[in-house]
Structures are given as structure tokens and as C-alpha cells.
Amino acid sequence: MNVALSPDEIARACADAMWKEDDASQGLGMKIVEVKPGQATLTMTVQPHMVNGQRIAHGGFIFLLADSTFAFACNSHNQRAVAAQCDIAFIRPGKLGDVLVATAREVSRSGRSGIYDVRVTAGDVVIAEVDRKRAPDDRLDADARHLLGEFQRAEHVVGVGERERGLAVGLGELGQ
């Protein structure tokens, strides 16, 4: 039986496949709130081990949340991608106990290249903004291509085309 999935179903299947293997995001207590094509929203509560000597959220943890959210947004089209570069602006501090919400959205996408914006908030306050660019695997350096190759050989990868590899289990069998 050949079942065509909607773009939203593909995005969710990709997120589920990635989440299953994402020890980093899970280990930090992140939660997926929503994933749609080119979009993702994740949350993370600032825990005691995430604050620095000034008793505010360490920027590295804020960046990790933004990076994970970006990953779910840019991989929502069943086409593997990794970050090529980014710029982050820390606008306000996060505090112990804050529930941080990161929202990523696709600004543009052409083939396997794209630009994504990520905003991290605590309540109604924007605490960080990230501009990210993803790179297709043919523009990565040798080490990054090796890592991506290892990632693509993971058990849950199913090919959807001659050159592309999908993220979600069985999408090739479901008509995508």
C-alpha cells in the first residue's frame, strides 16, 4: 500500500526519528512543542547546573536549545542537513527556573541550502536571537562530511532519492 504523507506528517515523522537518537536534547530536559515544515518550537527549563557564576543561565545552554530547535526545523523536510554557521545575540539573561522557549522558522530554502531564524524567549521577554545557515553535505569540510556520513548510515535512515537520504523510518515505503 502506497500512502502519501502530508508535509506536516513528514515533519513530525522526521522529528520523531531524530528525537529517538537525540541524547543531548533529551538529557538537558528539552521538550518538543511543535514541528511543522520549516518550523520547530522546543522548551527547556533552566536547571541549577545550567547557571553560571553570576547565577544566570549560561549562554552555552541557551545556544544548545537554539541549536536543537534549528535542527528540528531544518530537518523537517526529510532531507538531512547540518549547520554551516550562525550568529547569536544574547539580549537578556535567562534565570534559574525560567522555561525557555525556542522557535525556529525557515527564512529561505533553495534545494538543500537554507537560512533559519531562531528566537529564544522566557515568558514574553526575548533573551536571544540566532541567525543560522544550513549547508548541504557537498559544501562541508572533510571532517563534517565524515560525521554526516556516519549520521546518514544510522539504522533509521531511509533513502528517498538517488542523492538524498530521508530521516524518518519507512518514508520511502510510504510514498515519499
N, C-alpha and C positions, 0 to 999 in steps of 0.2 A: 504494500500500500504506500503510495506516494502522497505525503501530506505537506502542503506548503505552509510554512510558518510566517506569521506577521512579523514586521520589523521589531515590534515590542517583545514578541515571544523569542525572537532570535537574541535580542539584547539580554533578556532575562536568562536564557539558557547559557549564554556566554558568561554572564556574571556568576551563575551557579557553578559552572565548570572552573572558573578562576578561583572563586571563594573556597572551593573544596581543597585547593592546594596552597592557599594564602595564609601560611602560618604567621607571618609578620602582622598583617592587619588583624587577624583573629586574636593573636597574642596581646595586642595593645587594646583589645576590647572594642574595636570598631564594629559598627553595625551598618549594613546596607539598608538605606531607607527606600531608595528608588533607583532604578536603572531603566533608561529608555535609549533609543538610538542616539548616540552622541551626547548623552547626558547621564549624570550619576549624582546621587546625594548619599553621603556617609556621615555617621556621627561617631564621636569618641569623647568620653568623659575624662577630664584632666585628673589623673590619679596622683597620689603623693610622690611616686617615683618619677613623675613627669615634670616636676617643678625644679627650677634651678636655685642658686644661692640667693637670688632676690625674691624667692617664693612666688615666681610667676611661671607660667608654662614655658618650658624650654622650647626655643624656636625649632629645634630639630624634630620634636614630636608634632608640632603644628605642620611642619613640612611633610612629615610622614603621612599625616591624614590627607593633606592636599595631593600628595603623590599617589596614594592609593585610590583616591576619588578620580583623579585624572586617568589612572589605568583602567578603571571600570568604564569610564566614558569612552575612551579612545578604542577600547577593545570590544565595544558593543555591536560592531558590525560584522562579527565573526571573521575578523581579519586581524592576525597578530600584529601588534605594534608596541614599540617601547619609546621612551622619551629621548629626544635628541638634546634638548636644552630647556632651561626655564629661568625665569626671573621671579623672585619672591619679594614682596614688600610687606614687612611687619608693621601694621598700622597702630594697633593697640595690644596690650598684653592679655593673654588668657590667664585665668586664675584657677587655683585648686578648686575642683568641684564643678567647674564650668562644663557644660555639654557643648562641645564644638561641633558645628555643622559645616561640612564642606560640600559645595555644589560646583560641579564641573559642567561646562557646556562647550559644545563644539562651535567654534567661530567660523572655521572654514575647513573643507576637506576636499582634496583632489587626489584621486587614486588612493595611494597608501600614505600620503603626507597630510598632516592636519595641524591646525592651531586650536588650542583649547584654553579657556579661561577658567580659573578655579577661585572661588571666594570662600573664605573661612569666617564664620561668624560665631559669636557667643551671644545668644539671645538676638537682639536687634542690632548689636554692635559688630561691625566688620573689624576683624582683627588681623587678617592677612589676605592678600590677593596674589595669585600666581598666574603668570603667562607661560604656557608650555607649548613646545613644539614636538610632535612625534616624528619619528623617522622610519621610513621603510627599511627593511633589513639590507637592501643593497647600498645604503648610504652609511652604514655603520662601520666602525673600525673592526679589525680582525678579532679582538677580544670580545667586543659586544656581539659580533656575528656568531662567535662560538657559543656565548651564553644563550643567545636567542635560539640557536640551533638545538642546544640541549633542551630548552624550554619547548620547542616545537616537537621534539621527539617524545615528549611526555605521553603517557598512556592515553590521556583523554583527548588528544588532538586527532581530528578527522579532517582529511583534505576536502576542500570544496572546489578546487580548480587545479589546473596544471601547475601554477606557481604559488597559489595561496594555500594556507593551512587555516582551518577553522579552529575555534576554541571549544565549541560545545560538542559534547558527546552525541554522536548519531545524527548531526545535522545533515551530513552527506546522505544519509539514508532517508531523511525526511524531506528530501526535495530541495534542499538549499545547496 
